[in-house]
């Protein structure tokens, strides 16, 4: 694992992983045209967990204890993913449904960002 294994780093990885899993559930329900079993906007919940993970990464970078080479590119990649997710959320709320390819691309970018965080960039 490239990110240092302190409690803050592990917490960031756990929160971001949960956000990605929540996004997969949200995408499945959206593509299958089903509603959530409870009256919760899963898209917003998934986005808020992602933002919380990005904030944890920023705190790690600010504190400086885990200044590895994979944190800065991961923060940038996660921020791009978050902005894309916000655009997707508002387009879905405004127009209904988007192409599945766009939704899968957002998910793939999130998984790639997590891979950058955990394993680092290839040398």
DSSP file (Angstrom, degrees, kcal/mol; ACC not computed):
  #  RESIDUE AA STRUCTURE BP1 BP2  ACC     N-H-->O    O-->H-N    N-H-->O    O-->H-N    TCO  KAPPA ALPHA  PHI   PSI    X-CA   Y-CA   Z-CA
    1    1 A X              0   0    0      0, 0.0   118,-0.2     0, 0.0     4,-0.1   0.000 360.0 360.0 360.0 127.9    0.0    0.0    0.0
    2    2 A X        +     0   0    0    116,-2.9     2,-0.2     2,-0.1   117,-0.1   0.898 360.0  78.2 -79.0 -40.4    1.5    3.3   -1.0
    3    3 A X  S    S-     0   0    0    115,-0.5    64,-0.1   114,-0.5    63,-0.0  -0.496  99.0-101.9 -68.8 136.2   -0.5    5.5    1.3
    4    4 A X        -     0   0    0     62,-0.2     2,-1.6    -2,-0.2     5,-0.1  -0.277  30.5-119.6 -62.1 144.4    0.9    5.3    4.8
    5    5 A X        +     0   0    0     -4,-0.1     2,-0.2     4,-0.1    -1,-0.1  -0.477  62.3 131.8 -91.8  67.3   -1.1    3.1    7.1
    6    6 A X  S  > S-     0   0    0     -2,-1.6     4,-2.5     1,-0.0     5,-0.2  -0.628  73.2 -99.5-103.6 172.6   -2.2    5.4    9.8
    7    7 A X  H  > S+     0   0    0     -2,-0.2     4,-2.2     1,-0.2     5,-0.1   0.847 122.5  51.6 -64.4 -32.9   -5.7    5.7   11.1
    8    8 A X  H  > S+     0   0    0      2,-0.2     4,-2.1     1,-0.2    -1,-0.2   0.900 111.3  46.6 -71.2 -40.1   -6.5    8.7    9.0
    9    9 A X  H  > S+     0   0    0      2,-0.2     4,-2.0     1,-0.2    -2,-0.2   0.909 114.0  47.4 -66.7 -42.3   -5.2    7.1    5.8
   10   10 A X  H  X S+     0   0    0     -4,-2.5     4,-2.4     1,-0.2    -2,-0.2   0.901 111.1  52.1 -65.1 -40.4   -7.1    3.9    6.5
   11   11 A X  H  X S+     0   0    0     -4,-2.2     4,-2.8    -5,-0.2     5,-0.2   0.899 108.1  51.4 -63.0 -40.7  -10.3    6.0    7.3
   12   12 A X  H  X S+     0   0    0     -4,-2.1     4,-2.4     1,-0.2     5,-0.2   0.916 111.2  47.4 -62.6 -43.2  -10.0    7.9    4.0
   13   13 A X  H  X S+     0   0    0     -4,-2.0     4,-2.2     2,-0.2    -2,-0.2   0.905 113.2  48.7 -65.4 -40.6   -9.7    4.7    2.0
   14   14 A X  H  X S+     0   0    0     -4,-2.4     4,-2.5     2,-0.2    -2,-0.2   0.930 112.9  46.9 -64.8 -45.7  -12.7    3.1    3.9
   15   15 A X  H  X S+     0   0    0     -4,-2.8     4,-2.1     1,-0.2    -2,-0.2   0.920 114.5  46.7 -63.8 -43.5  -14.9    6.2    3.3
   16   16 A X  H  X S+     0   0    0     -4,-2.4     4,-2.0    -5,-0.2    -1,-0.2   0.872 111.6  51.3 -67.9 -36.0  -14.0    6.5   -0.3
   17   17 A X  H  X S+     0   0    0     -4,-2.2     4,-2.4    -5,-0.2    -2,-0.2   0.914 110.1  49.3 -65.5 -42.1  -14.6    2.7   -0.9
   18   18 A X  H  X S+     0   0    0     -4,-2.5     4,-2.6     1,-0.2    -2,-0.2   0.875 109.4  52.9 -63.5 -36.8  -18.0    3.0    0.8
   19   19 A X  H  X S+     0   0    0     -4,-2.1     4,-2.1     2,-0.2    -1,-0.2   0.897 109.5  48.5 -64.6 -39.6  -18.8    6.0   -1.5
   20   20 A X  H  X S+     0   0    0     -4,-2.0     4,-2.1     2,-0.2    -2,-0.2   0.908 112.0  48.4 -67.6 -41.2  -17.8    3.9   -4.6
   21   21 A X  H  X S+     0   0    0     -4,-2.4     4,-2.2     2,-0.2    -2,-0.2   0.917 111.5  50.5 -63.7 -42.3  -20.0    1.0   -3.4
   22   22 A X  H  X S+     0   0    0     -4,-2.6     4,-2.4     1,-0.2    -2,-0.2   0.875 109.2  51.7 -62.0 -37.0  -22.9    3.4   -2.7
   23   23 A X  H  X S+     0   0    0     -4,-2.1     4,-2.8     2,-0.2    -1,-0.2   0.869 107.3  52.4 -66.1 -36.8  -22.4    4.8   -6.2
   24   24 A X  H  X S+     0   0    0     -4,-2.1     4,-2.4     2,-0.2    -2,-0.2   0.908 111.1  46.9 -65.3 -40.9  -22.6    1.3   -7.7
   25   25 A X  H  X S+     0   0    0     -4,-2.2     4,-2.5     2,-0.2    -2,-0.2   0.922 113.0  49.6 -64.7 -43.6  -25.9    0.7   -5.9
   26   26 A X  H  X S+     0   0    0     -4,-2.4     4,-2.2     1,-0.2    -2,-0.2   0.920 111.8  48.1 -60.7 -45.0  -27.2    4.1   -7.0
   27   27 A X  H  X S+     0   0    0     -4,-2.8     4,-3.0     2,-0.2     5,-0.3   0.905 110.9  51.2 -64.0 -41.6  -26.2    3.4  -10.6
   28   28 A X  H  X S+     0   0    0     -4,-2.4     4,-2.7     1,-0.2    -2,-0.2   0.935 112.2  45.9 -60.8 -46.3  -27.8   -0.1  -10.5
   29   29 A X  H  <>S+     0   0    0     -4,-2.5     5,-2.7     1,-0.2     4,-0.3   0.867 115.2  48.0 -65.6 -35.2  -31.1    1.3   -9.2
   30   30 A X  H ><5S+     0   0    0     -4,-2.2     3,-0.6    -5,-0.2    -2,-0.2   0.919 115.5  42.6 -70.9 -43.8  -31.0    4.1  -11.8
   31   31 A X  H 3<5S+     0   0    0     -4,-3.0    -2,-0.2     1,-0.2    -3,-0.2   0.881 115.1  49.3 -71.4 -37.7  -30.2    1.9  -14.7
   32   32 A X  T 3<5S-     0   0    0     -4,-2.7    -1,-0.2    -5,-0.3    -2,-0.2   0.509 109.9-126.4 -78.4  -2.8  -32.7   -0.8  -13.6
   33   33 A X  T < 5 +     0   0    0     -3,-0.6     2,-0.3    -4,-0.3    -3,-0.2   0.894  63.5 136.2  57.4  44.1  -35.3    2.0  -13.2
   34   34 A X      < -     0   0    0     -5,-2.7     2,-0.3    -6,-0.2    -1,-0.2  -0.802  50.7-125.5-113.6 159.4  -36.0    1.0   -9.6
   35   35 A X        -     0   0    0     -2,-0.3     4,-0.1    -3,-0.1     2,-0.0  -0.684  35.1 -92.2-100.8 161.0  -36.4    3.2   -6.6
   36   36 A X        -     0   0    0     -2,-0.3    -1,-0.1     4,-0.2   -10,-0.0  -0.371  32.2-120.4 -68.1 148.9  -34.5    2.9   -3.4
   37   37 A X  S    S+     0   0    0      2,-0.1     2,-0.3    -2,-0.0    -1,-0.1   0.750 100.2  39.1 -64.6 -21.8  -36.2    0.7   -0.7
   38   38 A X  S    S-     0   0    0      2,-0.1     2,-2.2     0, 0.0    -2,-0.1  -0.861 100.2-100.6-122.2 160.9  -36.2    3.7    1.6
   39   39 A X  S    S+     0   0    0     -2,-0.3     2,-0.4     2,-0.1    -2,-0.1  -0.425  77.0 124.6 -82.6  66.9  -36.9    7.4    0.8
   40   40 A X        -     0   0    0     -2,-2.2     2,-1.4     4,-0.0    -4,-0.2  -0.980  66.8-123.9-124.4 136.8  -33.3    8.5    0.7
   41   41 A X     >  -     0   0    0     -2,-0.4     4,-2.0     1,-0.2     3,-0.4  -0.683  27.9-171.6 -79.2  97.6  -31.6   10.2   -2.2
   42   42 A X  H  > S+     0   0    0     -2,-1.4     4,-2.8     1,-0.2     5,-0.2   0.808  78.9  61.3 -65.0 -30.1  -28.8    7.8   -2.6
   43   43 A X  H  > S+     0   0    0      2,-0.2     4,-2.1     1,-0.2    -1,-0.2   0.920 107.8  43.2 -62.6 -43.4  -27.1   10.0   -5.2
   44   44 A X  H  > S+     0   0    0     -3,-0.4     4,-2.6     2,-0.2    -2,-0.2   0.903 114.1  50.6 -68.5 -40.6  -26.7   12.8   -2.6
   45   45 A X  H  X S+     0   0    0     -4,-2.0     4,-1.9     1,-0.2    -2,-0.2   0.921 111.7  48.1 -61.7 -44.0  -25.6   10.3    0.1
   46   46 A X  H  X S+     0   0    0     -4,-2.8     4,-1.8     1,-0.2    -1,-0.2   0.897 113.0  48.5 -62.8 -42.1  -23.0    8.8   -2.2
   47   47 A X  H  X S+     0   0    0     -4,-2.1     4,-2.4    -5,-0.2    -2,-0.2   0.887 108.9  52.1 -67.0 -39.7  -21.7   12.2   -3.2
   48   48 A X  H  X S+     0   0    0     -4,-2.6     4,-2.2     1,-0.2    -1,-0.2   0.877 108.7  50.7 -66.6 -36.4  -21.5   13.4    0.4
   49   49 A X  H  X S+     0   0    0     -4,-1.9     4,-2.1     2,-0.2    -1,-0.2   0.900 110.0  50.8 -66.7 -38.4  -19.4   10.4    1.3
   50   50 A X  H  X S+     0   0    0     -4,-1.8     4,-2.1     2,-0.2    -2,-0.2   0.914 110.6  48.0 -63.2 -43.0  -17.1   11.1   -1.6
   51   51 A X  H  X S+     0   0    0     -4,-2.4     4,-2.5     2,-0.2    -2,-0.2   0.886 109.2  54.0 -64.6 -38.5  -16.7   14.7   -0.5
   52   52 A X  H  X S+     0   0    0     -4,-2.2     4,-2.2     1,-0.2    -1,-0.2   0.901 108.8  49.4 -62.3 -39.8  -16.0   13.5    3.1
   53   53 A X  H  X S+     0   0    0     -4,-2.1     4,-2.1     2,-0.2    -2,-0.2   0.888 109.9  50.5 -65.5 -38.8  -13.2   11.2    1.7
   54   54 A X  H  X S+     0   0    0     -4,-2.1     4,-2.3     2,-0.2    -2,-0.2   0.896 109.5  51.3 -65.5 -39.1  -11.7   14.0   -0.3
   55   55 A X  H  X S+     0   0    0     -4,-2.5     4,-2.4     2,-0.2    -2,-0.2   0.904 108.1  52.2 -64.2 -40.5  -11.7   16.2    2.8
   56   56 A X  H  X S+     0   0    0     -4,-2.2     4,-2.3     1,-0.2    -1,-0.2   0.913 109.4  49.6 -60.7 -41.5   -9.9   13.5    4.7
   57   57 A X  H  X S+     0   0    0     -4,-2.1     4,-2.3     1,-0.2    -2,-0.2   0.895 109.8  51.2 -64.5 -38.5   -7.3   13.3    2.0
   58   58 A X  H  X S+     0   0    0     -4,-2.3     4,-2.6     2,-0.2    -2,-0.2   0.886 109.3  50.6 -65.3 -37.7   -6.9   17.1    2.2
   59   59 A X  H  X S+     0   0    0     -4,-2.4     4,-3.0     2,-0.2     5,-0.3   0.912 109.3  51.3 -64.9 -42.0   -6.4   16.9    5.9
   60   60 A X  H  X S+     0   0    0     -4,-2.3     4,-2.1     1,-0.2     6,-0.7   0.923 112.8  45.6 -59.0 -44.1   -3.8   14.2    5.5
   61   61 A X  H  < S+     0   0    0     -4,-2.3    -2,-0.2     2,-0.2    -1,-0.2   0.886 113.7  49.3 -67.6 -38.7   -2.0   16.4    3.0
   62   62 A X  H  < S+     0   0    0     -4,-2.6    -2,-0.2     1,-0.2    -1,-0.2   0.907 111.3  48.0 -68.1 -42.5   -2.3   19.4    5.2
   63   63 A X  H  < S-     0   0    0     -4,-3.0    -2,-0.2    -5,-0.2    -1,-0.2   0.907  95.6-150.6 -65.3 -40.6   -1.0   17.6    8.3
   64   64 A X    ><  +     0   0    0     -4,-2.1     3,-0.8    -5,-0.3    -3,-0.1   0.490  61.2 116.1  87.7   3.0    1.9   16.3    6.2
   65   65 A X  T 3  S+     0   0    0     -5,-0.4    -4,-0.1     1,-0.2    -5,-0.1   0.810  84.5  36.6 -74.8 -27.3    2.4   13.0    8.1
   66   66 A X  T 3  S+     0   0    0     -6,-0.7     2,-2.3     2,-0.1    -1,-0.2  -0.265  73.6 157.3-117.8  45.5    1.5   10.9    5.1
   67   67 A X    <   +     0   0    0     -3,-0.8     2,-0.2   -64,-0.1    -6,-0.1  -0.470  18.3 155.9 -75.4  79.7    3.0   13.0    2.4
   68   68 A X    >>  -     0   0    0     -2,-2.3     3,-0.9     1,-0.1     4,-0.6  -0.606  55.7-111.0 -99.0 166.4    3.3   10.2   -0.2
   69   69 A X  H 3> S+     0   0    0      1,-0.2     4,-0.6    -2,-0.2   -66,-0.1   0.633 111.3  60.9 -73.0 -12.6    3.4   10.8   -3.9
   70   70 A X  H 3> S+     0   0    0      1,-0.1     4,-1.4     2,-0.1    -1,-0.2   0.625  88.4  70.1 -91.6 -11.9    0.0    9.2   -4.5
   71   71 A X  H <> S+     0   0    0     -3,-0.9     4,-2.6     2,-0.2     5,-0.2   0.941  96.0  49.2 -74.2 -46.0   -2.1   11.6   -2.4
   72   72 A X  H  X S+     0   0    0     -4,-0.6     4,-2.1     1,-0.2     5,-0.2   0.940 114.7  42.9 -62.5 -48.9   -1.9   14.7   -4.6
   73   73 A X  H  X S+     0   0    0     -4,-0.6     4,-2.5     1,-0.2    -1,-0.2   0.872 114.3  53.1 -64.7 -32.3   -2.8   13.0   -7.9
   74   74 A X  H  X S+     0   0    0     -4,-1.4     4,-2.8     2,-0.2    -2,-0.2   0.902 107.6  50.2 -67.9 -39.8   -5.5   11.0   -6.1
   75   75 A X  H  X S+     0   0    0     -4,-2.6     4,-2.4     2,-0.2    -2,-0.2   0.928 112.4  47.5 -62.5 -44.1   -7.0   14.2   -4.7
   76   76 A X  H  X S+     0   0    0     -4,-2.1     4,-2.2     2,-0.2    -2,-0.2   0.928 113.8  47.1 -62.6 -44.9   -7.0   15.8   -8.1
   77   77 A X  H  X S+     0   0    0     -4,-2.5     4,-2.2     1,-0.2    -2,-0.2   0.905 113.3  48.1 -65.4 -40.8   -8.6   12.7   -9.7
   78   78 A X  H  X S+     0   0    0     -4,-2.8     4,-2.5     2,-0.2    -1,-0.2   0.868 110.1  52.6 -67.6 -35.2  -11.2   12.5   -6.9
   79   79 A X  H  X S+     0   0    0     -4,-2.4     4,-2.4     2,-0.2    -2,-0.2   0.905 109.7  48.3 -67.2 -39.8  -12.1   16.2   -7.3
   80   80 A X  H  X S+     0   0    0     -4,-2.2     4,-2.4     2,-0.2    -2,-0.2   0.910 112.5  49.7 -62.9 -41.4  -12.6   15.7  -11.1
   81   81 A X  H  X S+     0   0    0     -4,-2.2     4,-2.4     2,-0.2    -2,-0.2   0.900 110.5  50.1 -63.0 -40.7  -14.8   12.7  -10.3
   82   82 A X  H  X S+     0   0    0     -4,-2.5     4,-2.3     2,-0.2    -2,-0.2   0.907 110.9  47.9 -66.4 -42.0  -16.8   14.7   -7.7
   83   83 A X  H  X S+     0   0    0     -4,-2.4     4,-2.2     2,-0.2    -1,-0.2   0.923 113.3  48.7 -64.7 -42.6  -17.4   17.6  -10.2
   84   84 A X  H  X S+     0   0    0     -4,-2.4     4,-2.5     1,-0.2    -2,-0.2   0.890 110.8  51.1 -62.5 -38.8  -18.4   15.1  -12.9
   85   85 A X  H  X S+     0   0    0     -4,-2.4     4,-2.7     2,-0.2    -2,-0.2   0.879 108.5  51.1 -66.3 -38.1  -20.7   13.4  -10.4
   86   86 A X  H  X S+     0   0    0     -4,-2.3     4,-2.3     2,-0.2     5,-0.2   0.913 111.1  48.2 -65.2 -41.7  -22.3   16.7   -9.4
   87   87 A X  H  X S+     0   0    0     -4,-2.2     4,-2.4     1,-0.2    -2,-0.2   0.926 112.5  49.3 -62.9 -43.8  -22.9   17.5  -13.1
   88   88 A X  H  X S+     0   0    0     -4,-2.5     4,-2.7     2,-0.2     5,-0.2   0.921 109.6  52.3 -59.3 -44.5  -24.4   14.0  -13.6
   89   89 A X  H  X S+     0   0    0     -4,-2.7     4,-2.3     1,-0.2    -2,-0.2   0.934 112.8  42.9 -59.7 -47.8  -26.7   14.5  -10.6
   90   90 A X  H  X S+     0   0    0     -4,-2.3     4,-1.7     2,-0.2    -1,-0.2   0.855 114.0  51.1 -71.6 -32.9  -28.1   17.7  -11.8
   91   91 A X  H  X S+     0   0    0     -4,-2.4     4,-3.4    -5,-0.2     5,-0.5   0.902 111.2  48.5 -68.0 -39.1  -28.5   16.5  -15.4
   92   92 A X  H  X S+     0   0    0     -4,-2.7     4,-1.8     1,-0.2    -2,-0.2   0.912 112.4  48.5 -66.1 -41.3  -30.3   13.4  -14.2
   93   93 A X  H  < S+     0   0    0     -4,-2.3    -1,-0.2    -5,-0.2    -2,-0.2   0.831 120.0  38.7 -66.4 -30.8  -32.6   15.5  -12.0
   94   94 A X  H  < S+     0   0    0     -4,-1.7    -2,-0.2    -5,-0.2    -3,-0.2   0.901 130.9  22.4 -86.6 -44.2  -33.3   17.9  -14.9
   95   95 A X  H  < S-     0   0    0     -4,-3.4     2,-0.8    -5,-0.2    -3,-0.2   0.575  97.0-125.4-104.3 -11.1  -33.5   15.6  -17.9
   96   96 A X  S  < S+     0   0    0     -4,-1.8     2,-0.4    -5,-0.5    -1,-0.2  -0.813  74.3  13.6 106.5 -95.7  -34.4   12.2  -16.3
   97   97 A X        -     0   0    0     -2,-0.8     2,-0.2    -3,-0.1     3,-0.1  -0.913  62.1-156.1-123.6 146.3  -31.9    9.6  -17.4
   98   98 A X        -     0   0    0     -2,-0.4     2,-0.1     1,-0.1   -10,-0.0  -0.575  42.4 -68.5-108.4 176.1  -28.5    9.8  -19.1
   99   99 A X    >>  -     0   0    0     -2,-0.2     4,-1.4     1,-0.1     3,-0.5  -0.391  38.3-130.4 -64.0 140.8  -26.6    7.4  -21.2
  100  100 A X  H 3> S+     0   0    0      1,-0.2     4,-2.7     2,-0.2     5,-0.2   0.820 106.2  64.3 -62.3 -30.4  -25.3    4.4  -19.3
  101  101 A X  H 3> S+     0   0    0      1,-0.2     4,-2.2     2,-0.2    -1,-0.2   0.890 101.1  49.3 -61.5 -39.6  -21.9    5.0  -20.8
  102  102 A X  H <> S+     0   0    0     -3,-0.5     4,-1.9     2,-0.2    -1,-0.2   0.904 112.1  48.2 -67.1 -41.0  -21.6    8.3  -19.0
  103  103 A X  H  X S+     0   0    0     -4,-1.4     4,-1.9     1,-0.2    -2,-0.2   0.916 113.2  47.2 -65.8 -43.7  -22.6    6.8  -15.7
  104  104 A X  H  X S+     0   0    0     -4,-2.7     4,-2.7     1,-0.2    -1,-0.2   0.856 108.8  55.3 -66.4 -34.5  -20.1    3.9  -16.1
  105  105 A X  H  X S+     0   0    0     -4,-2.2     4,-2.2    -5,-0.2    -1,-0.2   0.898 106.7  50.6 -65.5 -39.3  -17.4    6.3  -17.1
  106  106 A X  H  X S+     0   0    0     -4,-1.9     4,-1.8     2,-0.2    -2,-0.2   0.918 113.0  46.4 -61.9 -43.7  -17.9    8.3  -13.8
  107  107 A X  H  X S+     0   0    0     -4,-1.9     4,-2.3     2,-0.2    -2,-0.2   0.896 111.1  51.2 -65.7 -41.0  -17.7    5.0  -11.8
  108  108 A X  H  X S+     0   0    0     -4,-2.7     4,-2.4     1,-0.2    -1,-0.2   0.880 109.1  51.3 -65.2 -37.0  -14.6    3.9  -13.7
  109  109 A X  H  X S+     0   0    0     -4,-2.2     4,-2.1     2,-0.2    -1,-0.2   0.877 109.5  50.7 -67.2 -36.7  -12.9    7.2  -13.0
  110  110 A X  H  X S+     0   0    0     -4,-1.8     4,-2.1     2,-0.2    -2,-0.2   0.916 111.4  47.1 -66.3 -42.7  -13.7    6.8   -9.3
  111  111 A X  H  X S+     0   0    0     -4,-2.3     4,-2.2     1,-0.2    -2,-0.2   0.896 111.9  50.9 -66.0 -39.3  -12.3    3.3   -9.1
  112  112 A X  H  X S+     0   0    0     -4,-2.4     4,-2.2     2,-0.2    -1,-0.2   0.884 108.4  52.8 -64.4 -37.3   -9.2    4.5  -11.0
  113  113 A X  H  X S+     0   0    0     -4,-2.1     4,-2.1     2,-0.2    -2,-0.2   0.905 109.0  48.9 -64.2 -41.0   -8.8    7.3   -8.5
  114  114 A X  H  X S+     0   0    0     -4,-2.1     4,-2.7     1,-0.2     5,-0.3   0.885 109.4  53.0 -65.3 -37.5   -9.0    4.9   -5.6
  115  115 A X  H  X>S+     0   0    0     -4,-2.2     4,-2.6     2,-0.2     5,-0.7   0.890 107.7  51.0 -63.4 -39.0   -6.4    2.7   -7.4
  116  116 A X  H  X5S+     0   0    0     -4,-2.2     4,-1.2     3,-0.2    -2,-0.2   0.908 112.7  47.3 -62.4 -41.2   -4.1    5.8   -7.7
  117  117 A X  H  <5S+     0   0    0     -4,-2.1  -114,-0.5     2,-0.2    -2,-0.2   0.936 120.8  34.4 -66.1 -46.7   -4.5    6.4   -4.0
  118  118 A X  H  <5S+     0   0    0     -4,-2.7  -116,-2.9  -116,-0.1  -115,-0.5   0.921 134.0  22.1 -78.6 -45.3   -3.9    2.9   -2.8
  119  119 A X  H  <5S-     0   0    0     -4,-2.6    -3,-0.2    -5,-0.3    -2,-0.2   0.607  99.9-133.6-103.3 -13.5   -1.3    1.6   -5.3
  120  120 A X     << -     0   0    0     -4,-1.2     2,-0.2    -5,-0.7    -1,-0.2  -0.060  37.8 -51.8  83.6 170.7    0.2    4.9   -6.5
  121  121 A X        -     0   0    0      1,-0.1     2,-0.1    -5,-0.1   -52,-0.0  -0.540  65.1 -97.7 -80.3 147.1    1.0    6.0  -10.1
  122  122 A X              0   0    0     -2,-0.2    -1,-0.1     1,-0.1    -2,-0.1  -0.386 360.0 360.0 -64.8 143.1    3.0    3.6  -12.3
  123  123 A X              0   0    0     -2,-0.1    -1,-0.1    -3,-0.1    -2,-0.0   0.477 360.0 360.0 -74.4 360.0    6.7    4.6  -12.4
